[in-house]
Amino acid sequence: MLLSSITIVSAAVFASILAGFIPRLSINYVCMLFGVLIVVIAPLNHLVTRFDAGLFMYIVAPLIYFEGQTTRLNAVRQSIGKIIGTAIVLVVAAMAISGSLLTLWGVPAALAFLIAALSTPTDATATAAVSTGLIVPKRQNDLLKMESLFNDASGIILITACTLWIQNGAFQYQWTILHFFTAAIGGILIGIAAALVMITFRRGLQQLNSWAANAQNMLFIATPFVVYYLAEELHVSGIIAVVCAGLMQNSESASSRFIHPRQYHNGLVLMGMLQELLNNMVFVILGIIVSRVVYKDLVTQSYSGRWLLIGLALYIVNVIVRYLYGRLVTMTRRGSLIFALGGVRGAVTLALVYSVAASVSAHQFNQVILVETLVVLLSMIVPSLLFPFLLEHDISEKETARRIVSIKEKMVEEGIKAIEKIYLPPTIRANVLYDLRDQQSNNSFKKFWQHWLHTSRQPELSPGEKEMEQRALRWAFRAEREYLDMISQKENLRDYVYQLYNGVLLAESILIDPDNELR
């Protein structure tokens, strides 16, 4: 297990590095490629143990929690009707229609509806992967986000009902309806209760000294794992519990961000880092699973033809049902098509497939995983090919990067000019100018190593010299901020300027931080 974790985490990290050199390709596809490479390279493949659906959900739970935390509770209240429509009505309709058609294909009814239910949950992170560099209309984007937050739970309940159907030979309608409401309401109550306890406890810590900041961040990391575990142990929806906890804590963060600004900022940075790492791990695992399934099928050659056709038919039916739902809720034809294709399946679907492995025969499980693997791949490939023609291209990222570089150069020039107007000893002047130029990565490798050697060899600055260097840098940062203030008013460049202004303020915060021993 340890070697598996190290291999997957390493692949996730290297995928982030490689993705920086291929900006046009979504990082999720890069991660899947690393997953494929792990399977292809035999020694690495042996390091990664067999997939565990239960453990995998503990990787997904924090991602759903973070997604919930970035969603305003008020937005959810205003979207209750849309949530019910996509997370219940659409899921049930898609399962009923898809399952019925599969029975006409000769698939046993219980297995047909299980396959249909497994294909219902959508994945917000997978949807983002197929729309990189494109602008998804707000209505469709909001609806897809709300759908992906809540439809996992209804999908899981229907999947459980279908596995019982396979085992008992009959579909238990009363049990399914009762279990749905019990799991949903129980998940909501557990999520809210756990969030209130965490909020109250953290609020108490915030009244203490700043030493509590690290403890709060630790609680923040632990919250989704604890909430999901408690909900699952109580046999209610862990997914809904985690989403509700995240929504509740969104309001808490907005109400207490200035009590300890450093802790709040560190929490945002930590959340961003964990989101990227966990998301990368999910898609590395997806690449591994898909590769192993395809490889096994190619070796055995026992299921490929008929079940690949069933997978194709299942995907097409799901797209049609989603398109008709879009038209039903008064979307345009284009908007309905975007919504239909935007329901991308991801690693959660395959995690649910593995969760039913013990409930079906080995033969049935192999059939199910082939079908669902094809649905996942088609749901990612088809929109990746069609979205560039359906959606507007987002050129703002390139334009933003270009404008920021241009403004940053002039900003640093202002800081350097401010230093040139004051007296400083040669050593301190050299250090300050190096730091200012380093803001725009304007120091070559040669200069870096020269400065590193010089800094390593020279005696430590006296307290008075450190104070002088700090004041000089603050003087330069002040000149940079004044320049940014001026151009934001003159050229209406607030979006660009605020990013740079944030960087200057962070640099000054590091400089004056009493806990920073390197300042």
VMD Tcl script that draws the C-alpha trace (Angstrom):
set ca {
  {0.00 0.00 0.00}
  {2.84 2.39 0.87}
  {4.63 1.78 -2.43}
  {1.34 2.18 -4.31}
  {0.74 5.55 -2.64}
  {4.28 6.76 -3.34}
  {4.02 5.72 -7.00}
  {0.66 7.42 -7.54}
  {1.64 10.61 -5.68}
  {4.92 10.81 -7.60}
  {3.06 10.41 -10.89}
  {0.61 13.16 -9.83}
  {3.47 15.54 -9.02}
  {5.38 14.87 -12.26}
  {2.13 15.28 -14.20}
  {1.78 18.80 -12.75}
  {5.32 19.61 -13.85}
  {4.81 18.27 -17.37}
  {1.41 19.96 -17.74}
  {3.12 23.34 -17.31}
  {4.95 22.74 -20.60}
  {1.74 21.74 -22.43}
  {-0.75 24.50 -21.50}
  {-3.23 23.56 -24.23}
  {-3.66 20.02 -22.89}
  {-5.70 19.59 -19.72}
  {-3.69 18.37 -16.77}
  {-6.25 15.59 -16.27}
  {-5.28 14.01 -19.59}
  {-1.60 14.28 -18.66}
  {-2.36 12.47 -15.39}
  {-4.22 9.71 -17.25}
  {-1.20 9.34 -19.53}
  {1.02 8.82 -16.48}
  {-1.46 6.19 -15.26}
  {-1.16 4.39 -18.61}
  {2.64 4.55 -18.41}
  {2.58 2.99 -14.94}
  {0.68 0.00 -16.34}
  {2.93 -0.25 -19.42}
  {6.12 -0.21 -17.31}
  {5.93 -3.61 -15.63}
  {8.01 -2.84 -12.48}
  {5.83 0.20 -11.73}
  {2.64 -1.74 -12.45}
  {3.64 -4.35 -9.87}
  {4.10 -1.61 -7.26}
  {0.48 -0.46 -7.55}
  {-1.81 -2.90 -5.77}
  {-5.35 -3.87 -6.81}
  {-7.84 -1.02 -6.76}
  {-9.84 -0.50 -3.53}
  {-13.12 1.37 -4.09}
  {-13.54 2.17 -0.38}
  {-10.12 3.81 -0.08}
  {-10.60 5.62 -3.36}
  {-13.71 7.38 -2.05}
  {-11.53 8.90 0.68}
  {-9.60 10.64 -2.12}
  {-12.81 11.80 -3.77}
  {-14.46 13.00 -0.52}
  {-12.07 15.96 0.08}
  {-12.48 17.06 -3.56}
  {-16.26 17.14 -3.14}
  {-15.83 18.93 0.19}
  {-13.61 21.60 -1.37}
  {-16.07 21.97 -4.25}
  {-18.85 22.48 -1.72}
  {-16.77 25.00 0.21}
  {-16.32 27.17 -2.89}
  {-20.10 27.19 -3.44}
  {-22.21 29.79 -1.65}
  {-24.97 28.32 0.51}
  {-27.32 30.97 -0.82}
  {-26.66 29.74 -4.38}
  {-27.71 26.24 -3.33}
  {-30.91 27.56 -1.73}
  {-31.77 29.33 -4.96}
  {-31.04 26.18 -6.97}
  {-33.07 23.63 -4.98}
  {-35.37 23.01 -7.93}
  {-32.43 22.55 -10.30}
  {-30.71 20.19 -7.86}
  {-33.83 18.04 -7.51}
  {-34.21 18.06 -11.29}
  {-30.66 16.97 -12.09}
  {-29.80 14.85 -9.04}
  {-33.11 12.95 -8.83}
  {-35.39 13.37 -11.85}
  {-32.64 13.24 -14.48}
  {-30.80 10.38 -12.75}
  {-33.95 8.24 -12.41}
  {-35.05 9.03 -15.98}
  {-31.63 8.19 -17.42}
  {-31.47 4.93 -15.50}
  {-35.02 3.91 -16.42}
  {-34.67 4.64 -20.14}
  {-31.12 3.26 -20.47}
  {-31.92 0.15 -18.44}
  {-35.10 -0.56 -20.44}
  {-33.27 -0.30 -23.75}
  {-30.48 -2.58 -22.54}
  {-33.04 -5.25 -21.65}
  {-34.22 -5.13 -25.26}
  {-30.61 -5.94 -26.20}
  {-30.90 -9.17 -24.23}
  {-29.19 -8.01 -21.04}
  {-30.85 -9.43 -17.89}
  {-33.09 -6.75 -16.36}
  {-31.32 -6.48 -12.99}
  {-27.88 -6.26 -14.62}
  {-29.16 -3.81 -17.26}
  {-30.47 -1.38 -14.65}
  {-27.30 -1.75 -12.57}
  {-25.20 -0.80 -15.61}
  {-27.53 2.13 -16.29}
  {-27.36 3.31 -12.65}
  {-23.55 3.14 -12.61}
  {-23.38 5.52 -15.57}
  {-25.48 8.28 -13.94}
  {-23.00 10.08 -11.59}
  {-21.11 12.94 -13.24}
  {-17.74 14.37 -12.28}
  {-17.12 18.13 -12.02}
  {-13.34 17.76 -12.28}
  {-13.68 15.60 -15.38}
  {-16.00 18.21 -16.93}
  {-13.36 20.88 -16.32}
  {-10.85 18.68 -18.14}
  {-12.78 18.72 -21.41}
  {-13.40 22.49 -21.37}
  {-9.87 23.76 -20.74}
  {-9.32 27.04 -22.59}
  {-13.05 27.31 -23.41}
  {-15.88 29.33 -21.90}
  {-18.87 27.26 -20.71}
  {-22.04 29.43 -20.56}
  {-22.93 30.40 -16.99}
  {-26.30 28.63 -16.92}
  {-24.88 25.31 -18.10}
  {-21.77 25.67 -15.93}
  {-23.80 26.32 -12.76}
  {-26.20 23.47 -13.52}
  {-23.37 21.01 -14.22}
  {-21.65 22.01 -10.98}
  {-24.78 21.56 -8.86}
  {-25.53 18.27 -10.61}
  {-22.10 16.82 -9.92}
  {-22.26 17.83 -6.25}
  {-25.44 15.93 -5.50}
  {-26.13 13.24 -8.11}
  {-23.46 10.88 -6.75}
  {-25.68 10.20 -3.74}
  {-28.81 9.32 -5.73}
  {-26.70 7.21 -8.08}
  {-25.21 5.28 -5.15}
  {-28.67 4.56 -3.71}
  {-29.97 3.28 -7.06}
  {-26.84 1.16 -7.48}
  {-27.41 -0.39 -4.05}
  {-31.04 -1.14 -4.98}
  {-29.95 -2.81 -8.23}
  {-27.36 -5.00 -6.50}
  {-30.08 -6.15 -4.09}
  {-32.26 -6.86 -7.12}
  {-29.52 -9.10 -8.54}
  {-29.10 -10.91 -5.23}
  {-32.80 -11.26 -4.29}
  {-34.35 -11.52 -7.75}
  {-36.76 -8.57 -7.31}
  {-36.53 -4.78 -7.26}
  {-37.66 -3.45 -3.87}
  {-39.42 -0.17 -4.66}
  {-40.46 0.65 -1.09}
  {-36.99 -0.07 0.28}
  {-35.36 2.04 -2.44}
  {-37.60 5.07 -1.81}
  {-37.26 4.77 1.97}
  {-33.49 4.26 1.74}
  {-33.15 7.24 -0.57}
  {-34.86 9.61 1.85}
  {-33.10 8.09 4.86}
  {-29.66 8.32 3.24}
  {-30.24 11.84 1.88}
  {-31.80 13.35 5.00}
  {-29.33 11.50 7.24}
  {-26.42 12.75 5.15}
  {-27.71 16.32 5.34}
  {-28.13 16.13 9.11}
  {-24.71 14.52 9.69}
  {-23.02 17.07 7.41}
  {-24.70 20.04 9.10}
  {-24.11 18.68 12.63}
  {-20.45 17.90 11.96}
  {-19.94 21.31 10.33}
  {-21.55 23.11 13.28}
  {-19.32 21.23 15.74}
  {-16.21 22.02 13.66}
  {-17.23 25.67 13.21}
  {-17.88 26.12 16.93}
  {-14.61 24.44 17.88}
  {-12.58 26.41 15.36}
  {-14.28 29.63 16.41}
  {-13.15 28.91 19.95}
  {-9.60 28.33 18.74}
  {-9.71 31.65 16.85}
  {-10.25 33.47 20.14}
  {-6.90 32.12 21.34}
  {-3.47 33.28 20.26}
  {-2.10 32.79 16.75}
  {-0.61 29.41 17.68}
  {-4.06 27.99 16.99}
  {-3.76 28.80 13.27}
  {-1.90 25.58 12.44}
  {-4.37 23.55 14.49}
  {-7.23 25.07 12.50}
  {-5.60 24.11 9.21}
  {-5.12 20.57 10.49}
  {-8.83 20.45 11.39}
  {-9.63 21.80 7.95}
  {-7.73 18.92 6.31}
  {-9.27 16.31 8.60}
  {-12.90 17.48 8.29}
  {-13.93 15.76 5.01}
  {-12.37 12.44 6.06}
  {-14.07 12.47 9.46}
  {-17.45 13.56 8.09}
  {-17.42 10.95 5.32}
  {-16.38 8.19 7.73}
  {-19.08 9.06 10.28}
  {-21.81 9.22 7.64}
  {-20.84 5.90 6.07}
  {-20.62 4.21 9.46}
  {-24.17 5.43 10.22}
  {-25.31 4.08 6.82}
  {-26.29 7.45 5.36}
  {-24.88 9.25 2.32}
  {-21.25 10.20 2.97}
  {-21.20 12.21 -0.27}
  {-24.16 14.41 0.75}
  {-22.71 14.79 4.26}
  {-19.39 16.03 2.88}
  {-21.09 18.43 0.45}
  {-23.28 19.90 3.22}
  {-20.29 20.29 5.54}
  {-18.42 22.16 2.79}
  {-21.38 24.44 2.08}
  {-21.77 25.28 5.78}
  {-18.10 26.11 6.15}
  {-18.15 28.40 3.10}
  {-20.32 30.80 5.12}
  {-18.05 30.40 8.16}
  {-14.95 31.33 6.15}
  {-16.62 34.42 4.71}
  {-17.58 35.55 8.22}
  {-14.22 35.06 9.97}
  {-11.51 35.65 7.37}
  {-10.04 38.72 9.09}
  {-9.68 37.30 12.61}
  {-6.40 35.64 11.58}
  {-5.71 36.72 7.97}
  {-2.56 34.61 7.75}
  {-4.43 31.46 8.76}
  {-7.18 32.22 6.24}
  {-4.66 32.81 3.46}
  {-2.70 29.68 4.37}
  {-5.97 27.74 4.28}
  {-6.70 28.94 0.74}
  {-3.20 28.00 -0.40}
  {-3.45 24.61 1.30}
  {-6.85 23.93 -0.25}
  {-5.57 24.79 -3.72}
  {-2.55 22.52 -3.33}
  {-4.59 19.60 -1.97}
  {-7.20 20.01 -4.71}
  {-4.57 19.80 -7.41}
  {-2.75 16.86 -5.81}
  {-5.90 14.83 -5.10}
  {-7.41 15.62 -8.49}
  {-4.19 14.50 -10.19}
  {-4.18 11.30 -8.14}
  {-7.78 10.58 -9.18}
  {-6.91 10.79 -12.86}
  {-3.67 8.84 -12.48}
  {-5.75 6.09 -10.86}
  {-8.32 6.40 -13.67}
  {-5.54 5.91 -16.23}
  {-4.33 2.83 -14.35}
  {-7.81 1.30 -14.09}
  {-8.73 1.92 -17.72}
  {-5.40 0.56 -18.96}
  {-5.68 -2.60 -16.88}
  {-9.27 -3.22 -18.00}
  {-8.44 -2.72 -21.68}
  {-5.29 -4.86 -21.39}
  {-7.21 -7.67 -19.67}
  {-9.89 -7.58 -22.37}
  {-7.31 -7.68 -25.16}
  {-5.63 -10.67 -23.53}
  {-8.80 -12.67 -22.85}
  {-10.68 -11.46 -25.96}
  {-13.91 -12.71 -24.43}
  {-16.09 -9.64 -24.05}
  {-14.97 -6.97 -26.52}
  {-17.51 -6.96 -29.38}
  {-21.02 -7.04 -27.91}
  {-20.24 -5.20 -24.70}
  {-18.39 -2.42 -26.47}
  {-21.51 -1.87 -28.59}
  {-23.61 -1.81 -25.41}
  {-21.25 0.78 -23.91}
  {-21.54 2.94 -27.03}
  {-25.35 2.64 -27.00}
  {-25.47 3.49 -23.27}
  {-23.44 6.65 -23.79}
  {-25.58 7.78 -26.75}
  {-28.82 7.20 -24.81}
  {-27.49 9.17 -21.84}
  {-26.56 12.08 -24.09}
  {-30.01 12.05 -25.71}
  {-31.79 11.95 -22.33}
  {-29.67 14.85 -21.05}
  {-30.33 16.82 -24.23}
  {-34.10 16.30 -23.90}
  {-33.91 17.35 -20.24}
  {-32.14 20.54 -21.30}
  {-34.89 21.29 -23.80}
  {-37.50 20.52 -21.12}
  {-36.05 23.19 -18.82}
  {-36.13 25.74 -21.67}
  {-32.51 25.66 -22.76}
  {-31.68 26.49 -26.37}
  {-30.59 23.69 -28.69}
  {-26.97 24.74 -28.31}
  {-27.29 25.07 -24.53}
  {-28.99 21.66 -24.28}
  {-26.19 20.06 -26.32}
  {-23.54 21.68 -24.12}
  {-25.34 20.39 -21.00}
  {-25.75 16.93 -22.54}
  {-22.07 16.60 -23.46}
  {-20.92 18.29 -20.24}
  {-22.13 15.39 -18.10}
  {-18.67 13.82 -18.08}
  {-18.06 10.62 -16.13}
  {-14.82 10.12 -14.28}
  {-13.04 8.01 -11.71}
  {-16.06 8.09 -9.36}
  {-17.97 5.93 -11.86}
  {-15.23 3.31 -11.88}
  {-14.99 3.49 -8.07}
  {-18.69 2.62 -7.89}
  {-18.14 -0.22 -10.36}
  {-15.55 -1.75 -8.04}
  {-17.88 -1.24 -5.07}
  {-20.34 -3.77 -6.57}
  {-17.70 -6.41 -7.32}
  {-18.73 -8.53 -4.33}
  {-22.43 -8.35 -5.26}
  {-22.23 -9.77 -8.80}
  {-20.56 -12.76 -10.40}
  {-17.05 -12.47 -11.85}
  {-18.48 -12.81 -15.37}
  {-21.02 -10.02 -14.77}
  {-18.40 -7.81 -13.16}
  {-16.11 -8.09 -16.19}
  {-19.01 -7.14 -18.45}
  {-19.97 -4.17 -16.27}
  {-16.46 -2.76 -16.04}
  {-15.94 -2.96 -19.80}
  {-19.16 -1.07 -20.48}
  {-18.55 1.61 -17.84}
  {-14.94 2.08 -18.92}
  {-16.10 2.80 -22.46}
  {-18.77 5.22 -21.16}
  {-16.12 7.10 -19.15}
  {-13.76 7.32 -22.13}
  {-16.48 8.41 -24.57}
  {-17.82 11.00 -22.12}
  {-14.35 12.59 -22.05}
  {-13.31 12.15 -25.70}
  {-16.53 13.26 -27.44}
  {-16.85 16.68 -25.71}
  {-13.11 17.22 -26.09}
  {-13.64 16.96 -29.85}
  {-16.94 18.88 -30.08}
  {-16.61 21.60 -27.43}
  {-14.04 23.63 -29.44}
  {-16.81 24.08 -32.06}
  {-19.64 24.68 -29.56}
  {-17.94 26.95 -27.02}
  {-16.18 30.28 -27.23}
  {-12.43 30.14 -26.83}
  {-11.03 31.78 -23.72}
  {-8.21 34.03 -24.88}
  {-8.17 35.93 -21.59}
  {-5.52 33.65 -20.04}
  {-2.95 34.42 -22.73}
  {-3.88 38.10 -22.73}
  {-3.72 38.23 -18.94}
  {-0.28 36.59 -18.89}
  {1.01 39.00 -21.55}
  {-0.32 42.10 -19.80}
  {0.93 40.97 -16.40}
  {4.47 40.46 -17.71}
  {4.45 43.92 -19.30}
  {3.09 45.68 -16.20}
  {5.38 43.72 -13.89}
  {8.47 44.83 -15.79}
  {7.50 48.49 -15.37}
  {6.55 47.90 -11.74}
  {9.96 46.44 -10.91}
  {11.64 49.33 -12.75}
  {9.86 51.74 -10.41}
  {11.11 49.81 -7.39}
  {14.69 49.87 -8.73}
  {14.48 53.61 -9.44}
  {13.39 54.19 -5.83}
  {16.46 52.31 -4.57}
  {18.81 54.19 -6.89}
  {17.71 57.47 -5.30}
  {18.77 56.53 -1.77}
  {22.14 55.74 -0.18}
  {22.88 52.12 0.69}
  {26.15 50.30 1.41}
  {27.31 48.28 -1.67}
  {26.53 44.86 -0.16}
  {23.02 45.80 0.92}
  {22.35 47.58 -2.40}
  {23.39 44.45 -4.32}
  {21.13 42.23 -2.17}
  {18.13 44.55 -2.55}
  {18.53 44.92 -6.34}
  {18.88 41.14 -6.70}
  {15.65 40.58 -4.74}
  {13.76 43.17 -6.78}
  {14.88 41.72 -10.12}
  {13.98 38.26 -8.86}
  {10.31 39.32 -8.73}
  {10.15 38.84 -12.48}
  {12.61 35.93 -12.64}
  {15.08 38.29 -14.26}
  {18.15 36.73 -12.67}
  {19.94 34.14 -14.80}
  {21.17 30.80 -13.44}
  {24.66 32.27 -13.45}
  {23.58 35.27 -11.37}
  {21.64 33.00 -9.03}
  {24.62 30.78 -8.28}
  {26.95 33.79 -7.97}
  {24.56 35.37 -5.48}
  {24.16 32.05 -3.66}
  {27.93 31.63 -3.30}
  {28.34 35.25 -2.24}
  {25.56 34.97 0.37}
  {26.97 31.68 1.70}
  {30.46 33.11 2.15}
  {29.77 36.60 3.43}
  {29.42 37.24 7.19}
  {25.86 37.54 8.49}
  {24.50 41.06 8.40}
  {24.40 42.92 11.69}
  {20.98 43.81 13.18}
  {21.44 47.37 11.95}
  {22.27 46.23 8.41}
  {19.28 43.87 8.38}
  {17.06 46.75 9.44}
  {18.50 48.93 6.66}
  {17.97 46.20 4.04}
  {14.39 45.65 5.22}
  {13.61 49.37 5.08}
  {15.09 49.61 1.59}
  {12.96 46.76 0.31}
  {9.86 48.22 1.90}
  {10.65 51.55 0.25}
  {10.91 49.79 -3.11}
  {7.67 47.86 -2.52}
  {5.93 51.12 -1.66}
  {7.07 52.61 -4.99}
  {5.79 49.51 -6.79}
  {2.39 49.74 -5.09}
  {2.11 53.43 -5.93}
  {2.80 52.63 -9.58}
  {0.13 49.93 -9.56}
  {-2.36 52.31 -7.95}
  {-1.65 54.89 -10.63}
  {-2.11 52.62 -13.64}
  {-5.21 50.95 -12.21}
  {-6.90 54.36 -12.20}
  {-5.41 55.55 -15.47}
  {-5.74 52.47 -17.67}
  {-8.57 50.56 -15.96}
  {-6.43 47.46 -15.48}
  {-7.79 46.35 -12.12}
  {-7.94 42.63 -12.97}
  {-4.26 42.58 -13.90}
  {-3.11 45.01 -11.23}
  {-4.74 43.19 -8.31}
  {-2.81 40.02 -9.08}
  {0.47 41.94 -8.98}
  {-0.62 44.01 -5.98}
  {-1.33 40.79 -4.12}
  {2.18 39.54 -4.91}
  {3.81 42.74 -3.63}
  {1.79 42.65 -0.41}
  {2.73 39.01 0.13}
  {6.41 39.85 -0.45}
  {6.22 42.63 2.12}
  {4.35 40.33 4.53}
  {7.19 37.78 4.26}
  {9.71 40.56 4.82}
  {8.19 41.84 8.06}
  {7.00 38.46 9.39}
  {8.46 38.13 12.89}
  {8.39 34.33 12.60}
  {10.42 34.31 9.38}
  {13.96 33.43 10.38}
  {15.23 33.94 6.81}
  {14.18 37.57 6.50}
}
mol new
graphics top color blue
foreach p $ca { graphics top sphere $p radius 0.5 }
foreach p [lrange $ca 0 end-1] q [lrange $ca 1 end] { graphics top cylinder $p $q radius 0.2 }
display resetview
